[in-house]
């Protein structure tokens, strides 16, 4: 057999942190083969609280030790002990990372006879595990003794004293739980080599060759045998006959049923053969089973929904499995990915590479392709070998007419054809970094003309968005990651929008813990149900397939079923009320993940599936909701995004309703949009109607600034909690710059109608007459220029149009947002705005020699273990009884601010739902009650100071605002903190210096301002957005005067008057 099918597991070698690589000296042990070790742990760890587990290996050495070396890593931290001696750990170290393996010389701690190596792992949250390899060279022996973490190691949570000694009795310890080999999600492969010199081989593009018939048949039969799950083949043949007949019965009910008489007759013959099999005749049973599978395959392929003979897909290796990082720089930088067309739905079908010219120029990386409505062209994104970013291209299915559509130093991803000939895609041209510092700007929903011109950002979001598709009514369905005042990990839900960016609507899951991510969603033909891939925030290559039916609900457990019942929801596990799509579902061999499903009918779909024996290589299958599957193609790496090549209906065109602003350099005035609601109290508790008087409008700025690394700030690189952000903005949540734009009045009938700025992220709060928050929204809404948008009630679904009645608000022109003192540009900072208020009004008792200082010290001072966050900020927000949980606050009693502690552990499913009115924030805040009541030592703050304190509590107690951000220096790639950084994880084979080689270098002081309402054609790169002085030097886009006034420098400069 030809060897062009590569191994499915490619170990890229270990990364040794710290000292640079050095040659092995005479007598040194061989490098420990970490790539052969297995991740091990204790499955009793639920990932919700701190968990400690010691894993131990006892062994005997029959000679003197000449040299010994250990490689160890863990998620989150570890301590290595040899014969009772601790040799080092990375616990709470800033540079700790599972991909940053530590090397330890352990020779002098070993001895002839009994020895013990122990790794004590500490996991703060999420998946935990340890990985270790030891190589020991004995005197007079040529081969080293090698120890690898595997099932022979033993485990103990919270081990007793003396647990690491060689003579400790570990017989009561249980065998470790093996999580998987190197490459197992969520960790993936090691991403480079030792120190500054990569040792891994760069993956090359494999040759594109069609299998010989005998090879293809052998592959198909091997897959059928794998699906038998090791069960007796005679009995499995009987099961398969029953399943094949069920498929035939379903097809017989189709509008145009296929002729299956020959197949059914053959099944009858095989059923008799199966009944007559002699016990123990495995060869005969094998023959019957394979014959049954051949007939069953013929039946499945006669389904009328299989009305095509070609598919297009990519063949790509797995890399770092984070949901957004895997798609762009510094990942996806290898040049080995192929865009393929398969002629014939069979492993032996003729396979050919599309865009051969791109391979000839060095290759690169592709992501999801899209086939045109007429089935003749393919739209795709591609990163050429000579560049760092992805662009849009189109080519004929026949391989002709290749053209490049977009250019620049931004990533343009996952394009789709729109009904009017335009293109929608995801692009990070908005320069908005995810607040959790993933190391790259967020790809957001964008559109352009067919020739790549008139690029407009449609999204009002700041976090990454994914995999758009077009629905039968002409709208765009896509995945949106957001965490407005919520925990950051779990909300990656489905949304839809018109192709001009108007009428954004929630589709499913914005308050659901299960599943973690709903991605790669497509509408099922003939109805409104949606087929999707469920993935994990850190497990994007592992998934299961589900179906959403919004007629039955918008959040788990309503309206959602799981198709692939043999795999759980990734990362979050099975929920308490999961529902099967098809009760007759059966497994067909252990599969560890499904990805990129493409619906063909309500029962049938294409999917990329990953067998357990090939955990890093998806293959394309034709599959139905009962679990029946037939292999279509297996590639060299992982075959993803199978898409039929065929004609398909063109959905109706939805006319544009947007007042497009045109190119930015003309600075045409941008039309505001308008929001209206006939009743903001719809669905809310009745007492809100009696108390609420205003609707507050808040804006969360797009986070164009970043340190590009998860750390509190450059002055506290090891400080915790860093909240998965860099720099930290708040101890309560993973936050950005919030601005309170002002308020609008609520009319007597509960209606509101007001103008609002377009192309920004807005959310709302209901206020009482004293501007204290009664109810808050924890999602965002946005408008396009000139859009008129209605909504119902004060909730977070955005899915229902307001009732058609003539409300009081609509009988007058729209209100304008009334700003507070300080204006709509103001963003609060604790030391700048809040501490001075406490000094003025509370310092007499709670500072210096004041009698209240022993109860609550309001002196500004460093905190004990919270890094850059000072006291009394930490106590006011988290309370005295508080704890750390790794990168986030742990369980806390909550301070007297009584704000929302969105990121405090443990994260509970209930925390993603709408908060009850008057459960947090200023309406119930003890701090506000004390500051306003006059009963606490006659303290009653003046109105301006009290309002500032209220706004601080209601914006979740920010520590930093824009002014503090703009005072930070841009990260210097040569600084030790950033040079050769291990974050974000990179394809080290092609990216040796993440910061220096970045196409979108992290910036703070000079972070750009992006005006999304304008056309983006004029800005091919981040640098093109930055203002310059007369000498061409970059200057900050924003500066502040001594009295705090914000001054913005637009770029390019506005036209001079009269020109």
N, C-alpha and C positions, 0 to 999 in steps of 0.2 A: 504493500500500500504506500502511495506517495506520502511524504511527510510534510505537505504544505499546511495541514491542519495543526496549528500550534497547540502546545499544552495549555489547558485552561487555567492553570495556576502558575503565575510568574512571580517568583519571589525576588524582589528588587534589592534585597540586602538591608543590613541594619545601618542606622544612623548613630554615630557615636558623638555625643555632645561633649563640649568642654575642650580638652586639649586636642590639637590637630593630630592627624594620623601619624603613626610612627612605624617604621619597618619592624617586623618581628625579629628578635635577637636569637642567636643560637641557643637552643634549649627552651625557647619560649613555646607555650602551647599554641596549637593551631587556633585560629579565630573561631570562637564558639558559633555554631551554625544556627543563629537565632531564627532564620527563616524556616527552620524545621520544627521549632517549638510550637506549642499550642497555648492559646489564651485559656487560663483556668481561673475559677472563682467559686464562690458559694452562691447557688441560685436562691438561697434564702434572702439574699439582698434584694429588696424591692426598689432600690434606687431613690427612695423618698427621703431618707435620713442618712446621717453619717454611719458607715458600716466598716468594720475592721475584720479582716480575715488573714490568718497566717497559713501559708502553704509550705509544706515541709517535705524534704527528700532525705531519707537516711540511706547511706551507702558505705561500702567497705573498700578501702584501698590496700592493695597488697604490695606496696613498695613506697620508697621515698618520693616526695613530690619535688619535681624540678621546676615546674611553673604551672600556674593556674590562673584562669581569667573567667570572669562572669560578665555577661551582658544582661541587663535588667531594665524593664520598663513597666509602667502600670497606669491605669486610669482609676483614680486620680494620682495617687502617690504611693511610694513604697519605702520600706527599710529592709536592707539586706543584712542577714546575720549568718555567720559561719561558726559552727561549734560554740555557740553562745556569745560570740563577739559581734557587736554591731559594726559594720564596715561602711556605713553611710546611708543616707536617705535623701529623698528630694521632697519631703513633706513640707508643704507651704512655701516651697521655693518658687520664685517668680518664673524661672525658666523651665519649670516642670511641664512636661507634655508627653503623652504616650508615644509620640513620634520622635522624641528626643531621648534615645537610649543611652544609659550610663554604663561605663566600663569600670570594672573593679578588679584589681590584682588581689587574689585571695590565697596565693601559694603558702605564705607563712602561717596561715591559720588552719591548714590542713595537716593531717598526720596519717601514718599507716594505721590501718584498722578502721574502726567505726567512725563515721563523720556525719554531719547533718548540715544541710543548707536550707535556710528558711527565708522566705520573702513575706514580710508582713505588709499587706496592702491596705490602703485607706481609700474608701470611696465616699465622696460627699453627696453626689446626686447622679441620677441617670445610670447608664450601664457601667459596671466596674469589672476589672479583671487584672491579672498580672501575667507577665510573659518573661521567661528567663531561659538562658542557655549558659552552660558551664563547660569549659574545656580544661582538662587536667592532664598534664604531661608527667609521667612517672619515669624515674631513672631506669634506663635500660630497656624501655619499651618504645616501639616505633609509633604506635597508634595512641592517641590520647583517649582518656576516659571522658565521655560526653554525657552530660545530664541535660535533659530538655523538659520543661514543664509539660506534663501530659497526665494521663489518667492514673499513673503510678504514684503521683504525689498525693499527700494527705492534707486535710484542711481542718481548721478550727477557728470559729469566730470567737473573738475575745479570749485568746489563749491564756493559760495560767502562767505563773512565774516559772522561769527555767525552761520554757518551751523550746528554746533554740539550742540547748545543750545536746552534745552528741549522745549522751546516755539517757536522755529523756525518753520515757515510754510513751510513744504516740499510737499505741495499739487501739486506743479508744477513739482516735480521730478517724473521720470518714474520708473516703476517696474524694478528690476534688471533682467539681463539675467542669467538664471540658466545654468551653464556649465555642471554640473552633480554631482553625489554623490561622496563620498570618494571612491577612486579606479579608478575614471575617468582619462583617459590619458589626458595630459602627466604625471600626478602626481603619479598615482598608489596609493597603500595603504601606510599607515604609517608603518614604518619598525622597530617597536620595542616598548619598554616600556619606562617608566618614568626614567630619570636620568640613574643610573647605573643598575637599577633593571627592567628587562623586565616584563611587565604586560600582554602581549599578550599570548594566548595559542599557543603552537607549533602545526602546522598542522600534522596530522598523516596520514599514508597511509590508504585509505579506503579499505574495503573488496572488492574483485573482485567477483561479482555475476551476473548471467544472469537474466534478467528480466523475470517474468512470462508473458505468452502471453497476458493476459488482461492488464498488466502494459505497455507492449510494444505498444499495440494497442492504449491505452489511450494517451501515449506520442506522437505517430504518429498523432493521430487525433487532439491533442492540437496544434501541430506544423502546421498542415494544416489550422486550424482555425486562428492561428496567422498570417499565410501568407495571409489570406483574408483581412487583413488591416482594419477590422471593417466595411467593406462595406456590403451591403445586400447580403446574401449568395446565393440567387437565381440568381441575376445578376452576381455575381462572378463565379457561376457554369457555366454560359454561356461563360464567358471569358475563364475559364479553359478548357472547351470543345474545344474552338477555338485553344488555345495554344497546347493542346494535339494532335489535328489533324495536326497542323504544325509540331510537332515533328514526327508524323507518316509519313507525307509526306517526310520529310528529310530522314528518315530511309529507305523509299521505294526506294530512289535513291542510297543506299549503294551498294557496290559490291556484298554483300551477304545479301540481305534484309531479316529481320525477318518476320515471319508470324504474322500479326497483324489483321487478319480478325475478330477474336472474340472480340478484344478490340474496333475496329472501330464500329462493330455492337452494342456493348454495349453503346458506346458513342452516337450513333443515338438514342437508347432508352432513354438515360438520357437527351438528348437534347429535346425530346418530353416531358419528365417529367418536365423539367425546364420551358418549355413554358406553361405548364398547371398548374403551381403553383398558388394557390390562394393568393391574396394579404394578407400579415400579417401572413401567416402560416409559422412562422420561424422554427418550428420543422421540417416540411416537407422540407423546403428549406435547412436546415442543413443536412438532410439525403441525398438529391440529391447532394449537394456540396461534402460531404464526399465520396459518391459513385464515383463521377467524379474523385476525387483525387486518389482513389484506382486504377481506370483504367489508369489514367495518369501515376501513379507510375509504373504500369506493363509495359507500353510502354517505359518509360525511361530506365528501367532495361533490356529491350530486345535490347538495342543498342548494335551492335556487338563489340563496344569498351569496353563494360563491360564484359570482358572475364575472370573474376575472381570471386571468392566467398569469399575470405578472404582479409582483410586489416590488416596492422600493424601500430600502432600509439602510441603516449604517452598521458597520462592524467596528466596535471600539472597545478598548480595554477599560476595566474599572479603575478608577482613581479614588481620591479622597471622597468619602461618601456623604459629605455635607450637602444639604439641599440646594444651596446656591453656589457654594465655593467650587463644586465639582465642574461647573459649566464654563468658568472664565478664568482669566489670569489670577493667580499664578498656577492654577490647574489647567487642564486641557491644552497643554503646551507641547505634547508629543506630536510627532508627525507621522502617525501610523494608521490613521482612521480612514476607512473607505466608505464611499457612497455607492451602493450596489443596486442593481436591478436583477431580479431572478425571473427568468422565463420558464414557466412550468412550476407548479406548486408541489415540489418534490425535492429532497436533498440532492438529487441528481439533475435538477433543472439547470439550464444554461445560465451561469452567473457572469455578469459583466460589470466593470467599473464605470460609473458615470464620471464625467469631468476628468478624463484621462490627462488632459493638459495640466491640471493642478497636481497630479501625481508626478508628472515629468518635471515640474518646477520645485520639487522637494516635498510635496504632500502637505499634510496639515491635519486639522481636526474638523469634523462635521458634527452637527446635531440634527434634530428632527427635520425630515423632508416633508413637503406638502405637494400633492399632485393637483394640477389644474382641473377646473370643472369639466373641460373637454377631454381630460385624460392624456394630453399630449406633452405637457411640460411639467417640470419639477422645480419648485422653489425651495431654496435651502440656505442655511448659513454655513460659513466656512472661515476658518482661520488659516491663512497661508503660513508656510514654514518661516518666511522672512518677517512675519508680523506677530504681534501679541494679541490682537483683537479680531473679533469675528465681523464679517460683512455679509450682506445678502447677495445671492446670485440666483440665476435662473438658467435652466438647460432643457433641451428637448429630451423626452424619454428615449429617443433614438440616439442620444449623445451629441446632437448638433445644436448650434445656436447658443453656446455658453456666453452669458453676459453678466457683468458685475453691476449691481444696483446701488449699493451704498458704499461709502468710503469713510476713512477717518480713523481716529484712535479711540473710538468707543466700540463697545460690543453691540451688535445688532443680531438678535437671536430669534429662532422659532417663528419664521414668517408664515402667514396664511394669506390666501387670496380672499379679497372681499368681493361682494357681489357687483360693485360698480367698477371693478378693475384695479382699485387701489390695493395696498398691501398693509396689513396690520402685523406687528411684530413686537418683541420685547427689546428694549434698548436701555443702556445705562447713560444715555446722553443727558439725563437730568442731574447727574453728578450727586445724587442723593445716596449717601452711604447708609446701609442698614445700621440702626442704632446699636446693634450688638457687635459692631466692628468685625464684619466678615472679610474686610480687606479689599473690597472692590465696590464701586457704585452699584446701586440696585438696578437690575433690569426692570423696566416699567413699560406698560402698554403704550405703544406708539404707532403712528401710521405715516405712510408716505404715498406719493403717486407711484404708478407702475414704473416710472423711470428713476425713482429714488428721490425726487424733489418734493418740496413742500412737506418737510418732516415736522410733525406736531406731536408733542407728548400728550396723550389722552388721559393719563392717570393723575389722580390727586394724591397718590400714596407716596410713601418714602421708603418702605421695605420692598424686597424683591417680589416680583410677580412672574408667573410662569405659564407656559404652554397654552396659548390661546387656540380656540377652535370656533368655527362659525356654526350657529344653530340654524334650524330650518326657517326661522322667522327673520334671519338676517342680522341677529345680534352676535356679539362676541362673548363667548364663555371663557373664563380664565381663572387662575388661582391667584389669590391675594394673601400675602403674609402681612399681618398687622397685629400690633399689640398696644393700642392706645390705652394707657393706664391699666394694662394687664400684664401678666407674666408672658415672657417673650417666646417660649418654645413652641406652644401647642397650636396656635391659631393660624392655619394655612387653609383657608376655606375657598369655596366657589362663589364667583360673582359673575354678573353679566352686564353688558353696556352696549349702547348703540355704537356704530362704527365711527361716529364723530365725537365720542366721549361723553355724550349726554345720557341721562336716565340710568345712572349706575344703580344696580339692584343686587342685593344679597340673594344668593341662590341656596347655599347650604353650608352650615357648619361654623358660623361665626361665634357660637357660644358652646362649641362641642370640644370636649377633651378627646373623644374617640370619633373617627380615627385621627391620628396626628396630622397628616397631610392628605388633602384631596388634590391630586395632580393629574395631568394628561387626560383631562375629562373631555368626553365627546357625547353628543346627543345620540341616543339609540334611534335608528331609522324607524319611522312610522309612529312616533309618539314623543312625549316630552321627558321620558326618563333619561338618565345620564349614566353612562358607564365611566368609571374612573379608576385610576391606580392609587391605592393608599400606600403612602410611604412614610418613613420616619425622618424627623428633622436631621438626624445623623445617619440615616439608613436609606439613602435614596436609591440604592441598587437592590434593596430588599423591599418587597411589597406584596400586597394582596389586591384582589380586584373586588370592587364594590359597585353597587347601583344606588343612585339617589332618585327618589320619586317625591318631588316637592308638593304633589297633591296630598301627600300623607304627612308632611312635616318639614321643618327647616333645620332642626338640630337633633342630634343623637338623643334617644334611640329611635325617634320617629322618622319615617321617610328614608331609611337607609337599610340596605341588606348587604351581606357579604357573600360574594359568589364563590371564591376560592376558600372554602371552609377549612382546608388543610393547612392554611397559614394564618396566623393571628394578625391583628393590626400591628404593624411594626412599631417598635419603640415603646408604645403605651400598652401593648398587650390587649387581650380580649376585654371587652367592656362587660358591664353587669347585665346588659339586656340585648346582646347581639342577636340578629335575626338572619336566618339562612335565606338566600334568594331562592334556592331550589332544595327542598328536603331530600330529594333523591340524589343529591351530590355524592360522588364517590371519589376517593383519592386514586391516583394512578402513578404510583412511585413517589417517594418523598421528594418534594420540591420545596426549596427554601425561599423562593421569591418570584413574584410576577411583576411585570413592568410594561408600560406603553400599550395598554389594550386598545384595540380598534374595533368598534362594534359593526357587525355586518347585518344583524337582525336582533330581535329581542332575546334570542337564544344562542346566537353564534358570534364569535369574535376572533380576531387575530390577537396574539399576545406574545410577548417575550417572557420566557419562563426559564427558571434556573434550577436544574436538578441538584440534589444534595451532593452528588458525587462530583459535580463540576461547579462549585459554589461561586466561581467568579466568571462564569460564562453563560449568558442567556442564549437560548435558541428560540427560533420562531415556531410557534404552534398555532394550528387551527383548533379552537377549543369551544365547547359549549358549556352552558350553565350547570350541566349535570356532572362535569368533570371529565368527559370524554375529550381526548386530545390526540392530534396527529402532527408529527414533526414535519415541518415545511423546510427549514434550513438551519444548519448550524455552521457558524463562521469560525474564523481563527481566534477571535476574542469573544465579544458578546454582541449578538445581533439584536438591535434595538429599533423601535419605531417602525414596525412593518406597516406599510400603507398600500392599499390596492391601487393598481393602475387601471382606471376605468372612468367612464363618464359618470357624472353625478349631477343632480339638479342644482341650478343656481338659485339660492334663496332670494327673496324680494329685496330690492334696494330701499334702504331707509334714508330719506333725504336728509342732508345736513341741516342742522338748526343753529349752528354756531356762527357767531360774528368773528371770523378769523382775523387776527390782529396783523398778520403779515410779518415781514422781516423786522427784526428788533432795531436795526440802525435807523429806521424811520420813526420809531417811537410813536406809532399811531395809538391814540387813547384806547385802552382796553375796556370794553363794555362790562359792567358788573353783571352778575346773575341775580336771580331772585329766588328766595325760598318762601313757601307759604304752607301753612297747616291750618285746616279748619278747626282743629282742636288738639292742642299739645297735650291734653290730659287724657286722650283716648287710651284706654287700657291701663291707666295709672290709678292708684288708690284715691278715693274720693276726697280725702283731706288735703291733697295737693291743690285741688281746684280752689279751695278756700284760702290758701296761703300764698301761692305763687303769684308774683306780680311782673317778673321780668324773665326774659330769656337771655342768658349770657352766651356770647360767641367767642370761642377760643380758637387760636391757630397754632398748630404745631409746625414749626419750620422744617423744611427739608434739610437733613443733616449733611450738608456739603463738606463739613469739616470732619477730620478724623486724625488720630495719631496712627491709624493703621495697625494697631496692636491693642490687645486687651490689657489695659493698665490704668490705674487711677489718674496718673499724670506722670510727666517726666521726673518730677521731684519725688514721687512715691512709686517707683516701678514695681516694688514688691508688696504694695499696700493692698489690703482686702477689706471689704469686698470691692472688686472692680466691676461687678454687675455685667460682665461680658461686654464692656464698652471701653472706649479710650478716646477722650478722657471721660471720667465719671461726671454725670450731671446731677445726680440725686442718689440718695441712699434708699429711696422708697421704690424706685422703678428704673427700668432701662429707658432713659428719657432723652429728649432733645431740647431745643429752645422753644418754650411756650410763650405765646403772647395773648393777652386778653384784649381782644379788639373792642369790646364794649358790650352794651345791652340793647335789646329792643323790647318794647312794651308788649305784654300779653293782654289782648282785649277781653272784655267781660265774658264773651262766649268761648274763650280759650284759643282764639285764632291769632296767628301772627302772619305778617307779610313784610318781608324786608329785603333790601339789597345786600349782597355779600360779594367779597372779592372772589374772582374765579381762579381756577388752577392752583388752589392751595388746599391744605388739609384742615378742615374745620370740625369742631364738635361743640356741643351745647350743654348748658346746665340750666335748670329751673331755679329761680331765686325768690326769696321772700322780699318783703318791703325794705329790709335792711341789707339786701344783697348777699345774704347767706344762702349757701347752696342747699337745696332740698333734694335734688335728684340730678344725677349726672349720666352722661352718655359716654360709653367706653368703646367707641368705634369712631370712624371719621366719615364725613360726607364732603362732597366737593361739587363745584359747578364749572361748566365751561362758559366762555364769554357769551353773554346774551341768553343763557339758558334760564328757563323758568321752571322751577322744580317744586313739586309738592310732596309732602310726607304726612304720615299719620302718627299722632301721639309722640311720646318721648321714649323712644326705644332704639334698638340697634339692628333692626331687620331691613329697613329701607326697601321693603318688598311690596308695599301696598299703596295704591293711589288713594288720595284723600276723597272723602265722600263729596258728591257734587251738591253743595248747598252754598248759598250766598252768605259768607261769614262777614262779620263786621270789619275784619282787617282788609278784606278784598274790596270793600266799598270805598277805600281811600288809596292814594298812591302808596307804593311800598315805603316803609320806614327806612331810615338810614341808621346804621349802627351808631349808638351814642357812646363815644369813647370815655374812659375814665381819665382822671387827672394823670398826666404823664404820657397820654396818647397811646395809640394802638401799637407803636413800635417798642414799647417798654417790655423788657423781660426781667424777671426778678432774680437776684442773687442773694444768698443768705447773708454773707458777711457785708455786702454792700447795702442791702435794704432792710433786713430783718434784725440783725444783731444791734444796729444803732437804735431801733425802736425799743428793744429790750433794755439796752443801756440807759435810755432816757427815762423809761417809765417803770422799770423793774429793778434797776441796779441798786437803788438805795437799800433794798431788803435782801436781794439775792446776789449781791457782789460785795467785795471788800469785807467789811466787818458786819454786814447786815445779818439780822437774826434769821432770815429765811434761807441763807446760803447753805446751811446744813441739810435742808430738805430738798432744795433745788438750786444748784449753783449755775447761775446764768453768766458766769465769766467766760469770755471767749478764750479757749485754751486748746492745746492738742488733746485728742482722745487717747484712751489707753491702748487700743489695738485696732483702730478703724482707719488707719492711714491718713489720707488727706482730709477725711471728714472730722471736723473738730467738735468739741463740746462747746456749748450745750446743744448743738444741732442734732447730734446722735440721740441724746436723751429725749429731746422734744419730739422726735419723729418715731424712734423705735422703743423708747421707754428704758427704764433701768434694767429690767429683766430681758436680756436679749442675748443672742448667740450668733455665731458665724456658721454658715454652711458652705464652706468653700468660697466660691466666687460671689455668693449672695448672702444676705442676712438669713439667719436660721429662725427658729421659733422666737417670737418677740411678743411682749405684752402690749406694745403700742404706747407711744408717748402721748402727752396731753394735746398735741396737735390734732390727733384723731383723724389723720389723713388716711388714704388708701395705701397699704403696704403691699403693692402689687407683686414684688419679687421676693417677699419673705417666704422661706420654706416653712412647712411643706406646701407644695403646690397641689391643690385639691381640685377635682373636676368642677365642684360647685363654684369655684372662684372665677370661672370664665363666663358665668351668666350675668345678666343685668343685676346690679346691686339693688337691694331694697332702698326705697327712699328713706332719707334721714337715718342711714346706718353708718355713714362716715361723712367727713368733710365739715365745712364750717357750720352747717346747721346744727350739728351736735358736738362740735369741738369744745373740749374743756378749756383749751387755751383761749379761744374766742369768747367763751362765756366769762372767763376771769377778766379778760382785757376790756370787756364792754359793760359788765354788770355794775361796777362801782361798789361791790360788796367785799372784794378782796383788798383790804387795806386802802379802801377808797380809790382804787385804781380804775380809771375810765379813760381809755385812750381817745385822743381827738379823732374826728372822723377820718381824716386822711391816713393817719397811722393805722387806725383800726381796719380801714378798707385794704390797706397794703397787707396787713396780717391775714385778712380773710382771703385775699387773692393768693397769697402764698400757700395757705392750707389747701385751697381748692385746686391749685395746680400741682398738688402732690409734693409740696415742700421742696422746690428745687434748691440745690446748693449752688449751682452755677447758672448764669444767664449768658446772653450773647457777649456782653462786655468782657466777662472773664475768659470766654473762648477766644475772642479776638485779641486778647493780650498774650496768648500763648504763641511761642515760636513754632514755625513749621518744623516737622521732624527732619532731621539731617540724616540722610542715608549713611553718612560716614560715622555718625555717633555710635559708640559701643552698644547703646540700647537698641539700635535699629539695624546696624550693619550685620549682615549674615543672620538676620532674624529667623527664628524658627516658625514665625507666624506672619501671615497665614501660610499653612502648609503648601508647599510648591512641588511642581514636577522638577525636582532638583537636577534631573538629567539635562534639562534645557534652561532652567532658571536657577542661577547660583546666588543671586542677590536680589531678594524680593523687592526691597525698597528702590534700589538704584535702577532696576530694570523695568519698573512699573510704568505702564502707559497712562496711569492715572495716579500720580504720586500723591500720597497723603499730605494734606495741608491744614493748617489751623488759622494763623493770622491772615493768610492770603487765600483762604478757601473761597471759591467763587460764589456769586449769587446767580441763580438761574431763574430767568423770567419765563415760566413755562407757557404763558399765553402767546408768546411770539414763536414764529417759525424758527426751527433749529438748524437749518441748512448752513448758516454762516458760521457755525461753531463745530469744526471737525475734531477738536481736542479740548481737554481741560484747559490747557495753557491759552487757547484762543479766547477764553472767556475772561482772562485776568486783566484788569486795568494796568496801564503802563504810564510812567512819567515821560517827560520830554526826551529823556535819554533811552527810552525803551525798557527801563527797569520795572519789574513787577511791583505794584504798590497794593496795599490792602484795599479791598472793595468797600470796607466799612471802617470808620473811625469814630471815636467819641470825644466830645469836648470835655473840658474840666468839669462842667456842671452836668455831664451825663447825656448831652444831646447827641443823638445818633445821626451821622452824616454818611450817606451812601454815595459811592462813585460809580455811576453806571458805565458799562462798557459794551460796545463802543460808545464814545461820547455822543450825546444827543446832538442833532443838527442845531447850528446857531440860528437864532431868530432872524428871519428875513432871507435866509438862504433857500 
